């Protein structure tokens, strides 16, 4: 199954969780059809202990034309002995779901009756499966109705739902099996305004199914990212035919040493591994995205990869600064990519620094080279990072806030015209770029004696 998944358009829509009516998900406002019979029982966990403070939901059973919504439901919590009780049944036949967040266990009964007390007299939980991802909200043009950032992820026709803010992750416990999932604005009034403004239902309500994938108890299904928009242009991107260019992305997760996840970490794809393209005296870190509340991030595959590979750099700013680098991603890995390439987890560490000096060594066999230090500027930096500086030979140089650990330092002429000329002449790379490996101490500065620099010999045709 592809990791970057398509949100299919729902063909039938009921009005409840994402409704323009007066009913709100999780409440039972229509009590005329309530059955006046108490529904009670108990819940136990897989280890045999009482499931205290678990959520028990009683939901209506919707017919086929309404099965793409969150059904109307009422909920109670179990006491310390795992006992729950509803004053009355919501209907003569109903759904019953139990979610125990503390134990991460669940139970789902799709069809029970108030009379069949043996079904819920002692409900035994099982390990929950988890469905998670990230939901983005994107509009190509300014929308007629501001949608806001609050959305709803739900299981159509079932009493399982989760609120999510645009750009953030969601994680929802679900029963084992193969399911459909719905996505829509979380505010019913927003849905009503969208309808009144003429937005089609197919652009308001979206569903995605797991196809042939079946999650088992205890499994985690992390997918996406999902994209919600009322713009048909964006919608066509998510539902493009197989013959069109597929969407390709890179993703991963950032971990902090003192926390389970790192939210708000800045992320930048480094395609200019040697810093040839930077202007000025110091290269800049330009954040392309930030990690969500679970430390996860997504980026499109870079459109241009000048070298044979690229990597991703991470920077956390604030009271506890941290930095990190992904592995090198080979161009061949993403050239024919049709989904999302997971680069794994990167743990941040305290940044390092480098103080050094570049000694000028003149090739006496080349009379065109100057022995004037001031005339020989150089560029030095860590390969595959956003940390390069331009300096003059024979003078001290400093690079601050650089990822720690083993780094490959590269050195070449600071004159962009010289580099361009050498590249156009197809001179051997190691003739004008030299490198050396150093180990930068975490949270400290490396005082390093430096490298030697010999100005490159330009082709005779351009001297």
C-alpha positions in Angstrom: 0.0 0.0 0.0 1.3 3.5 -0.9 2.2 5.7 2.0 1.0 8.9 0.3 -2.7 8.0 0.0 -5.6 9.2 -2.0 -8.8 10.7 -0.5 -11.7 9.4 -2.5 -14.8 11.5 -2.9 -17.8 10.3 -0.9 -20.9 9.7 -3.1 -23.4 9.6 -0.2 -23.4 11.9 2.8 -25.5 11.8 6.0 -25.8 14.8 8.3 -24.3 14.3 11.7 -20.6 14.7 12.6 -20.1 17.0 9.7 -23.6 18.3 9.5 -25.4 21.6 8.9 -28.2 20.6 11.2 -28.7 21.1 14.9 -27.2 17.7 15.9 -23.6 17.5 17.0 -21.5 14.3 17.0 -21.4 12.8 20.5 -24.7 14.0 21.6 -28.2 12.6 21.5 -30.6 15.5 20.9 -33.5 13.4 19.5 -34.9 11.5 22.5 -38.4 10.7 21.1 -37.3 7.2 20.0 -35.3 6.3 23.2 -36.3 3.0 24.7 -37.0 3.3 28.4 -34.9 0.4 29.5 -31.6 0.7 31.4 -28.6 -0.7 29.5 -25.8 -1.6 31.9 -22.8 -4.0 32.0 -19.2 -4.2 32.9 -15.8 -4.0 31.0 -12.6 -6.0 31.7 -9.2 -5.6 30.1 -7.1 -8.3 28.5 -5.2 -8.8 31.8 -8.5 -9.4 33.6 -8.5 -6.1 35.5 -11.4 -3.8 35.6 -11.5 -1.2 32.8 -12.0 2.0 34.9 -12.8 5.3 33.2 -13.2 3.7 29.8 -15.6 5.4 27.4 -18.7 3.4 26.4 -20.7 4.7 23.4 -24.2 3.7 22.4 -24.9 4.6 18.8 -27.7 4.4 16.3 -27.4 2.0 13.4 -27.6 3.9 10.1 -29.0 2.5 7.0 -26.9 2.1 3.8 -27.7 5.6 2.5 -26.3 7.1 5.8 -23.3 4.9 6.4 -20.7 7.6 5.5 -21.4 9.7 8.7 -20.7 9.5 12.3 -23.9 8.1 13.8 -25.7 9.9 16.6 -24.4 8.5 19.9 -24.5 8.9 23.7 -21.6 8.0 25.9 -20.8 7.3 29.6 -17.7 6.2 31.4 -17.1 3.1 33.5 -16.6 3.4 37.3 -13.7 1.9 39.3 -15.2 -1.5 39.0 -15.5 -1.3 35.2 -19.3 -0.9 35.4 -21.3 1.4 33.0 -25.0 2.2 32.8 -27.2 4.1 30.4 -30.6 5.3 31.6 -32.2 4.0 28.5 -31.4 2.6 25.1 -31.1 4.9 22.1 -33.0 2.5 20.0 -34.2 -1.1 20.1 -31.1 -2.2 18.1 -27.9 -0.2 18.4 -24.1 -0.2 18.2 -21.9 -0.4 21.3 -18.3 0.7 21.4 -15.8 0.8 24.3 -12.5 2.8 24.2 -10.0 2.4 27.0 -7.4 5.0 26.4 -5.3 4.1 29.5 -4.9 0.5 28.5 -5.1 1.2 24.7 -7.8 -1.4 24.3 -11.1 -1.5 22.6 -14.3 -3.3 21.8 -16.9 -2.9 19.1 -20.3 -4.5 18.8 -21.9 -3.5 15.5 -25.4 -4.8 16.4 -26.9 -5.5 19.8 -30.3 -5.1 21.4 -31.4 -4.0 24.8 -32.9 -7.4 25.5 -29.6 -9.3 24.8 -28.0 -8.4 28.1 -25.6 -11.3 27.9 -23.8 -9.5 25.1 -22.7 -6.6 27.2 -23.0 -8.0 30.7 -19.2 -8.6 30.7 -17.4 -7.0 27.8 -13.9 -8.2 27.2 -11.5 -5.8 25.5 -8.8 -6.5 23.1 -5.7 -4.5 22.1 -6.7 -1.6 19.8 -5.3 -1.0 16.4 -4.3 2.6 15.7 -5.0 4.7 12.7 -2.9 7.9 12.4 -1.7 10.4 9.9 -1.6 14.1 9.3 -4.3 16.2 7.6 -3.5 19.3 5.6 -5.9 22.0 4.5 -5.0 23.8 1.3 -6.8 26.2 -1.0 -5.5 27.3 -4.4 -7.5 30.5 -4.2 -9.1 32.5 -1.4 -12.2 30.5 -0.3 -15.6 32.2 -0.2 -16.2 30.6 3.2 -13.2 30.6 5.7 -13.0 27.0 6.7 -10.7 27.5 9.7 -8.3 24.8 11.0 -10.7 22.4 12.9 -11.5 19.1 11.1 -13.0 15.8 11.9 -11.6 12.3 11.2 -14.1 9.6 11.7 -15.1 6.0 10.8 -18.3 6.3 8.7 -21.3 4.7 10.2 -19.4 3.9 13.4 -19.0 5.8 16.8 -15.3 6.4 16.4 -14.2 10.0 15.8 -11.2 12.3 16.4 -10.8 16.0 16.1 -7.7 17.3 14.3 -6.2 20.7 13.5 -4.9 21.3 10.0 -1.3 20.5 9.7 -1.2 18.4 12.8 -1.2 14.7 13.4 -4.1 12.6 14.5 -4.1 9.2 16.2 -7.3 7.2 16.7 -7.8 3.8 18.3 -9.9 1.6 16.0 -11.0 -2.0 16.0 -9.1 -4.6 14.1 -10.3 -5.1 10.5 -10.5 -3.2 7.2 -12.3 0.1 7.3 -13.3 3.4 5.7 -12.3 6.7 7.1 -14.0 10.1 6.6 -12.6 13.7 6.6 -14.6 16.9 6.9 -14.7 20.3 8.6 -15.3 19.8 12.3 -17.8 22.7 12.7 -21.3 21.9 11.5 -21.9 25.7 10.9 -18.9 25.8 8.6 -20.4 22.8 6.6 -23.7 24.6 6.4 -22.0 27.8 5.1 -20.1 25.8 2.5 -23.3 24.2 1.3 -25.1 27.6 1.2 -22.2 29.0 -0.9 -22.7 26.3 -3.5 -19.8 24.0 -2.6 -20.6 20.5 -3.8 -20.9 17.7 -1.2 -18.2 15.9 -3.1 -15.8 18.7 -2.1 -16.9 18.8 1.5 -17.0 15.2 2.5 -14.1 12.9 1.7 -13.5 9.2 2.5 -10.5 6.9 2.2 -10.6 3.2 2.5 -7.9 0.7 3.5 -8.5 -1.4 0.4 -7.3 -4.9 1.1 -5.2 -4.0 4.1 -6.4 -5.5 7.4 -5.1 -4.3 10.7 -4.7 -6.7 13.6 -5.1 -6.0 17.3 -2.1 -4.0 18.4 -1.2 -2.9 14.8 -0.4 0.7 14.0 -1.4 2.1 10.6 0.4 5.5 10.0 -0.5 6.8 6.6 -1.0 10.0 4.6 -0.5 12.8 4.5 -4.2 13.6 3.6 -5.2 16.8 1.9 -8.6 18.4 2.3 -9.6 21.3 0.1 -12.7 22.6 -1.7 -10.6 23.4 -4.7 -11.1 20.9 -7.6 -7.6 21.5 -8.7 -6.2 20.2 -5.5 -8.7 17.5 -5.4 -7.6 16.2 -8.8 -4.1 16.1 -7.5 -5.1 13.7 -4.7 -7.3 11.6 -7.0 -5.2 11.6 -10.2 -5.4 8.7 -12.6 -2.6 6.2 -12.6 -1.3 7.4 -15.9 -0.6 10.9 -14.6 2.5 11.9 -12.8 2.3 10.4 -9.2 2.8 12.4 -6.1 6.2 11.7 -4.5 7.3 12.8 -1.1 9.9 12.2 1.6 9.0 12.0 5.3 10.4 11.0 8.6 10.3 11.7 12.3 12.4 13.8 14.7 13.1 12.8 18.3 14.4 14.8 21.1 16.6 13.4 23.8 14.4 14.5 26.7 10.9 14.1 25.0 9.0 11.5 23.1 8.5 13.8 20.2 9.9 17.0 18.8 7.2 19.4 17.6 7.9 22.6 15.7 11.4 21.5 14.4 12.4 23.3 11.2 13.1 21.1 8.2 15.2 21.8 5.1 16.1 19.6 2.2 19.8 20.1 1.3 20.3 19.5 -2.4 23.4 21.8 -2.9 25.7 19.4 -1.0 28.8 21.5 -1.5 27.3 25.0 -1.1 28.2 26.1 -4.6 25.0 28.1 -4.9 25.0 30.3 -1.8 25.6 34.0 -2.1 27.0 36.3 0.6 29.5 35.4 3.3 27.4 32.9 5.2 24.9 30.3 3.9 21.4 30.3 5.4 19.1 27.6 6.8 15.7 28.1 5.1 12.9 26.1 6.7 10.6 24.4 4.2 8.3 22.9 6.8 8.2 22.1 10.6 7.4 18.9 12.4 4.0 18.3 13.8 3.0 17.4 17.4 4.3 13.8 16.9 7.6 15.0 15.5 6.7 13.9 12.0 7.3 15.9 8.7 6.6 15.6 5.0 8.2 17.3 2.0 7.9 17.0 -1.7 10.8 15.3 -3.4 13.2 18.1 -4.5 12.6 19.1 -8.1 16.3 19.4 -8.8 19.1 17.3 -7.3 22.4 18.6 -8.7 24.6 15.9 -7.2 24.0 12.2 -6.9 22.2 12.6 -3.6 20.7 15.0 -1.1 19.9 15.0 2.6 17.6 16.7 5.1 18.7 19.0 8.0 16.7 19.7 11.1 16.9 22.7 13.5 15.1 23.2 16.8 15.2 26.8 18.1 14.3 28.1 21.4 15.3 27.3 25.0 16.7 23.9 24.0 18.4 24.2 20.6 19.1 21.0 18.7 20.2 20.0 15.2 20.3 16.8 13.2 20.8 15.3 9.7 19.2 12.6 7.8 21.1 10.0 5.8 22.0 10.7 2.2 19.2 10.0 -0.1 20.4 8.8 -3.5 18.9 10.4 -6.6 18.1 6.9 -7.9 15.8 6.3 -4.8 13.4 9.1 -5.8 13.6 9.3 -9.6 10.7 6.8 -10.0 9.1 7.2 -6.6 5.3 7.0 -6.7 4.5 7.4 -3.0 6.3 8.5 0.2 9.9 7.5 1.1 10.3 7.2 4.9 13.8 8.4 6.0 13.3 7.1 9.5 13.9 8.8 12.8 16.6 11.4 13.5 17.5 12.3 17.1 18.6 15.9 17.7 21.7 16.8 19.5 23.2 20.0 20.8 24.8 22.1 18.0 28.6 22.4 17.6 30.9 25.0 16.2 34.3 25.2 14.4 37.1 27.7 14.8 39.9 27.3 12.3 42.3 28.9 9.8 43.2 28.2 6.2 46.8 28.3 5.3 47.8 29.5 1.7 50.2 27.2 -0.1 51.3 28.4 -3.5 52.2 26.0 -6.3 55.6 27.4 -7.4 55.2 25.7 -10.8 52.3 28.0 -11.6 53.3 31.6 -12.0 49.7 32.7 -12.4 48.9 32.0 -8.7 49.2 34.9 -6.3 50.8 34.6 -2.9 48.6 37.4 -1.5 46.4 35.9 1.2 43.8 38.7 0.8 43.4 37.9 -2.9 42.6 34.2 -2.2 39.1 33.8 -0.6 37.8 30.3 0.1 34.5 28.7 0.9 34.5 26.1 3.7 31.6 24.1 5.2 30.1 20.8 6.1 29.0 18.8 3.1 25.3 18.2 2.9 24.4 21.0 5.4 23.3 24.6 5.2 26.5 25.7 6.9 29.1 27.3 4.7 31.2 30.5 5.1 33.4 32.5 2.8 36.7 33.5 4.3 40.1 34.9 3.4 43.1 32.6 3.6 45.6 33.2 6.5 42.7 34.7 8.6 40.7 33.0 11.4 37.3 31.7 10.4 34.4 30.5 12.5 31.3 28.4 11.7 28.6 28.5 14.5 25.5 26.4 15.1 26.5 23.4 13.0 25.4 19.8 13.5 27.7 17.8 15.7 29.3 14.5 15.1 31.4 13.3 12.2 31.2 15.8 9.3 33.0 16.0 5.9 34.4 19.5 5.6 34.9 20.7 2.0 37.1 23.6 0.8 37.3 25.3 -2.6 37.8 28.7 -4.2 35.6 31.5 -2.9 35.4 33.1 -6.4 32.2 31.8 -8.0 33.6 32.7 -11.5 36.6 30.5 -10.9 34.4 27.5 -9.8 32.1 28.1 -12.8 35.0 28.1 -15.2 36.5 24.9 -13.8 33.1 23.2 -14.0 32.6 24.3 -17.6 36.0 23.0 -18.4 35.0 19.7 -16.9 38.0 19.7 -14.6 38.3 16.7 -12.3 36.3 17.4 -9.1 39.1 16.7 -6.7 41.3 19.2 -8.6 39.4 22.1 -7.1 37.5 20.7 -4.1 39.3 19.1 -1.2 37.7 17.5 1.8 38.6 16.2 5.2 36.6 14.4 8.0 36.4 15.9 11.4 34.4 15.0 14.6 32.6 18.0 15.9 31.9 17.9 19.7 28.3 18.1 20.8 27.5 21.4 22.5 31.1 22.6 22.1 33.5 24.3 19.6 36.3 22.4 17.8 39.5 24.5 17.8 41.0 23.0 14.7 44.4 24.0 13.1 42.8 23.9 9.7 43.6 23.0 6.1 45.9 24.2 3.4 44.7 25.8 0.2 46.4 26.0 -3.1 44.6 28.1 -5.7 43.5 26.0 -8.7 45.2 26.2 -12.0 42.8 27.7 -14.5 42.7 26.3 -18.1 45.1 28.1 -20.3 42.3 29.3 -22.6 40.8 31.5 -19.8 44.0 32.7 -18.1 
